[in-house]
Amino acid sequence: MLTGKQRAFLRGKANTFDVIAQIGKDGLSKASLSGLNTALNARELIKIKVLPNSGLTAREACDAACEALGAEPIQVIGTIFVIFRKKEKDSEYDISKL
């Protein structure tokens, strides 16, 4: 579980990020979860957009993705959400001291 300060720090970092994935009409399929997993392994902190034809709200998609991927929800605004999963080694984000 992340603290409020850790979430705030990660929200600030994610502000400058571009959306790297979209969830469309297939919703959270195995293929989209696989892509999100690969992105989390590479970047740790990712921003995702939920398209209107997905049938999911951003909150629903965020909760389902976090549960399936073992990630932490950072922020949900409108149709965009941000999730985080810390690497075991060589993490880019030192949040342990926050």
PyRosetta script that sets phi, psi and omega in degrees:
from pyrosetta import init, pose_from_sequence

init()
pose = pose_from_sequence("MLTGKQRAFLRGKANTFDVIAQIGKDGLSKASLSGLNTALNARELIKIKVLPNSGLTAREACDAACEALGAEPIQVIGTIFVIFRKKEKDSEYDISKL")
pose.set_psi(1, 138.2)
pose.set_omega(1, 178.7)
pose.set_phi(2, -94.9)
pose.set_psi(2, 149.1)
pose.set_omega(2, 175.7)
pose.set_phi(3, -84.2)
pose.set_psi(3, 170.0)
pose.set_omega(3, 178.1)
pose.set_phi(4, -61.4)
pose.set_psi(4, -39.0)
pose.set_omega(4, 179.5)
pose.set_phi(5, -66.6)
pose.set_psi(5, -39.3)
pose.set_omega(5, 178.6)
pose.set_phi(6, -65.5)
pose.set_psi(6, -42.8)
pose.set_omega(6, 177.2)
pose.set_phi(7, -62.1)
pose.set_psi(7, -43.0)
pose.set_omega(7, -179.9)
pose.set_phi(8, -62.0)
pose.set_psi(8, -42.3)
pose.set_omega(8, 178.0)
pose.set_phi(9, -60.5)
pose.set_psi(9, -47.7)
pose.set_omega(9, -178.8)
pose.set_phi(10, -68.2)
pose.set_psi(10, -35.7)
pose.set_omega(10, 175.1)
pose.set_phi(11, -59.6)
pose.set_psi(11, -43.7)
pose.set_omega(11, 178.7)
pose.set_phi(12, -61.1)
pose.set_psi(12, -41.4)
pose.set_omega(12, 178.3)
pose.set_phi(13, -65.3)
pose.set_psi(13, -40.2)
pose.set_omega(13, -176.3)
pose.set_phi(14, -73.0)
pose.set_psi(14, -18.5)
pose.set_omega(14, -179.6)
pose.set_phi(15, -54.6)
pose.set_psi(15, -36.8)
pose.set_omega(15, -176.2)
pose.set_phi(16, -87.3)
pose.set_psi(16, -6.9)
pose.set_omega(16, -176.8)
pose.set_phi(17, -77.3)
pose.set_psi(17, 151.7)
pose.set_omega(17, 170.3)
pose.set_phi(18, -91.4)
pose.set_psi(18, 158.5)
pose.set_omega(18, 174.1)
pose.set_phi(19, -66.5)
pose.set_psi(19, 129.6)
pose.set_omega(19, -178.2)
pose.set_phi(20, -107.6)
pose.set_psi(20, -8.3)
pose.set_omega(20, -180.0)
pose.set_phi(21, -150.7)
pose.set_psi(21, 155.5)
pose.set_omega(21, 176.4)
pose.set_phi(22, -128.9)
pose.set_psi(22, 143.8)
pose.set_omega(22, 175.1)
pose.set_phi(23, -107.6)
pose.set_psi(23, 117.5)
pose.set_omega(23, -174.3)
pose.set_phi(24, -111.2)
pose.set_psi(24, -144.8)
pose.set_omega(24, -171.7)
pose.set_phi(25, -64.0)
pose.set_psi(25, -22.1)
pose.set_omega(25, 177.9)
pose.set_phi(26, -82.6)
pose.set_psi(26, -5.6)
pose.set_omega(26, -179.1)
pose.set_phi(27, 66.1)
pose.set_psi(27, -144.8)
pose.set_omega(27, 179.6)
pose.set_phi(28, -91.8)
pose.set_psi(28, 77.0)
pose.set_omega(28, 179.3)
pose.set_phi(29, -79.4)
pose.set_psi(29, 171.5)
pose.set_omega(29, 177.4)
pose.set_phi(30, -59.3)
pose.set_psi(30, -38.1)
pose.set_omega(30, -179.2)
pose.set_phi(31, -66.0)
pose.set_psi(31, -43.6)
pose.set_omega(31, -179.8)
pose.set_phi(32, -69.1)
pose.set_psi(32, -37.9)
pose.set_omega(32, 176.7)
pose.set_phi(33, -65.3)
pose.set_psi(33, -36.7)
pose.set_omega(33, 177.2)
pose.set_phi(34, -63.9)
pose.set_psi(34, -42.0)
pose.set_omega(34, 177.5)
pose.set_phi(35, -64.3)
pose.set_psi(35, -41.5)
pose.set_omega(35, 178.1)
pose.set_phi(36, -66.0)
pose.set_psi(36, -37.8)
pose.set_omega(36, 178.1)
pose.set_phi(37, -62.8)
pose.set_psi(37, -43.7)
pose.set_omega(37, 177.9)
pose.set_phi(38, -62.4)
pose.set_psi(38, -42.9)
pose.set_omega(38, 179.4)
pose.set_phi(39, -64.6)
pose.set_psi(39, -40.7)
pose.set_omega(39, 178.0)
pose.set_phi(40, -65.0)
pose.set_psi(40, -38.5)
pose.set_omega(40, 178.1)
pose.set_phi(41, -62.6)
pose.set_psi(41, -36.2)
pose.set_omega(41, -177.6)
pose.set_phi(42, -82.7)
pose.set_psi(42, -39.7)
pose.set_omega(42, -169.2)
pose.set_phi(43, -115.5)
pose.set_psi(43, -22.0)
pose.set_omega(43, -177.1)
pose.set_phi(44, 73.5)
pose.set_psi(44, -41.9)
pose.set_omega(44, -176.4)
pose.set_phi(45, -122.7)
pose.set_psi(45, 117.8)
pose.set_omega(45, -176.3)
pose.set_phi(46, -133.1)
pose.set_psi(46, 153.5)
pose.set_omega(46, 180.0)
pose.set_phi(47, -115.7)
pose.set_psi(47, 131.4)
pose.set_omega(47, -174.3)
pose.set_phi(48, -128.7)
pose.set_psi(48, 141.7)
pose.set_omega(48, 177.5)
pose.set_phi(49, -109.2)
pose.set_psi(49, 137.9)
pose.set_omega(49, 177.0)
pose.set_phi(50, -103.0)
pose.set_psi(50, 118.4)
pose.set_omega(50, -179.6)
pose.set_phi(51, -77.7)
pose.set_psi(51, 152.4)
pose.set_omega(51, -177.8)
pose.set_phi(52, -59.6)
pose.set_psi(52, -29.7)
pose.set_omega(52, -177.8)
pose.set_phi(53, -81.4)
pose.set_psi(53, 5.2)
pose.set_omega(53, -178.2)
pose.set_phi(54, -76.8)
pose.set_psi(54, -24.0)
pose.set_omega(54, -177.6)
pose.set_phi(55, 81.3)
pose.set_psi(55, 4.1)
pose.set_omega(55, 179.5)
pose.set_phi(56, -119.6)
pose.set_psi(56, 149.0)
pose.set_omega(56, 168.6)
pose.set_phi(57, -82.1)
pose.set_psi(57, 164.5)
pose.set_omega(57, 178.4)
pose.set_phi(58, -62.1)
pose.set_psi(58, -37.2)
pose.set_omega(58, 179.7)
pose.set_phi(59, -65.1)
pose.set_psi(59, -44.6)
pose.set_omega(59, 178.8)
pose.set_phi(60, -62.7)
pose.set_psi(60, -44.1)
pose.set_omega(60, 179.8)
pose.set_phi(61, -65.2)
pose.set_psi(61, -40.4)
pose.set_omega(61, 178.9)
pose.set_phi(62, -62.3)
pose.set_psi(62, -48.7)
pose.set_omega(62, -179.2)
pose.set_phi(63, -61.8)
pose.set_psi(63, -43.8)
pose.set_omega(63, -179.2)
pose.set_phi(64, -66.9)
pose.set_psi(64, -42.1)
pose.set_omega(64, 179.8)
pose.set_phi(65, -65.2)
pose.set_psi(65, -43.0)
pose.set_omega(65, 179.9)
pose.set_phi(66, -62.9)
pose.set_psi(66, -41.6)
pose.set_omega(66, 179.3)
pose.set_phi(67, -65.3)
pose.set_psi(67, -43.3)
pose.set_omega(67, -177.6)
pose.set_phi(68, -71.4)
pose.set_psi(68, -30.8)
pose.set_omega(68, -173.4)
pose.set_phi(69, -104.9)
pose.set_psi(69, -4.3)
pose.set_omega(69, -177.7)
pose.set_phi(70, 68.8)
pose.set_psi(70, 34.5)
pose.set_omega(70, -177.8)
pose.set_phi(71, -105.8)
pose.set_psi(71, 170.1)
pose.set_omega(71, 178.0)
pose.set_phi(72, -108.6)
pose.set_psi(72, 134.2)
pose.set_omega(72, 174.1)
pose.set_phi(73, -73.5)
pose.set_psi(73, 135.6)
pose.set_omega(73, -179.6)
pose.set_phi(74, -108.6)
pose.set_psi(74, -45.5)
pose.set_omega(74, -175.2)
pose.set_phi(75, -159.9)
pose.set_psi(75, 143.1)
pose.set_omega(75, 172.1)
pose.set_phi(76, -131.7)
pose.set_psi(76, 119.0)
pose.set_omega(76, 177.6)
pose.set_phi(77, -135.3)
pose.set_psi(77, 120.0)
pose.set_omega(77, 179.5)
pose.set_phi(78, 59.5)
pose.set_psi(78, -117.6)
pose.set_omega(78, -179.0)
pose.set_phi(79, -104.1)
pose.set_psi(79, 10.2)
pose.set_omega(79, -177.0)
pose.set_phi(80, -117.8)
pose.set_psi(80, 140.1)
pose.set_omega(80, 174.0)
pose.set_phi(81, -136.2)
pose.set_psi(81, 157.4)
pose.set_omega(81, -178.4)
pose.set_phi(82, -123.4)
pose.set_psi(82, 134.0)
pose.set_omega(82, 177.1)
pose.set_phi(83, -129.5)
pose.set_psi(83, 159.0)
pose.set_omega(83, -175.5)
pose.set_phi(84, -138.8)
pose.set_psi(84, 137.9)
pose.set_omega(84, 171.0)
pose.set_phi(85, -141.5)
pose.set_psi(85, 115.0)
pose.set_omega(85, -175.7)
pose.set_phi(86, -71.1)
pose.set_psi(86, 139.0)
pose.set_omega(86, 174.9)
pose.set_phi(87, -72.3)
pose.set_psi(87, 150.5)
pose.set_omega(87, 177.9)
pose.set_phi(88, -68.5)
pose.set_psi(88, -39.1)
pose.set_omega(88, 179.5)
pose.set_phi(89, -127.0)
pose.set_psi(89, 152.4)
pose.set_omega(89, 173.9)
pose.set_phi(90, 55.6)
pose.set_psi(90, 46.2)
pose.set_omega(90, 178.7)
pose.set_phi(91, -69.1)
pose.set_psi(91, 139.4)
pose.set_omega(91, 178.6)
pose.set_phi(92, -76.3)
pose.set_psi(92, -21.9)
pose.set_omega(92, -174.4)
pose.set_phi(93, -115.8)
pose.set_psi(93, 114.5)
pose.set_omega(93, 178.4)
pose.set_phi(94, -92.5)
pose.set_psi(94, 89.5)
pose.set_omega(94, -177.0)
pose.set_phi(95, -101.5)
pose.set_psi(95, -0.8)
pose.set_omega(95, -176.0)
pose.set_phi(96, -66.9)
pose.set_psi(96, -25.1)
pose.set_omega(96, -177.3)
pose.set_phi(97, -93.2)
pose.set_psi(97, 1.9)
pose.set_omega(97, -178.2)
pose.set_phi(98, -87.5)
pose.dump_pdb("model.pdb")
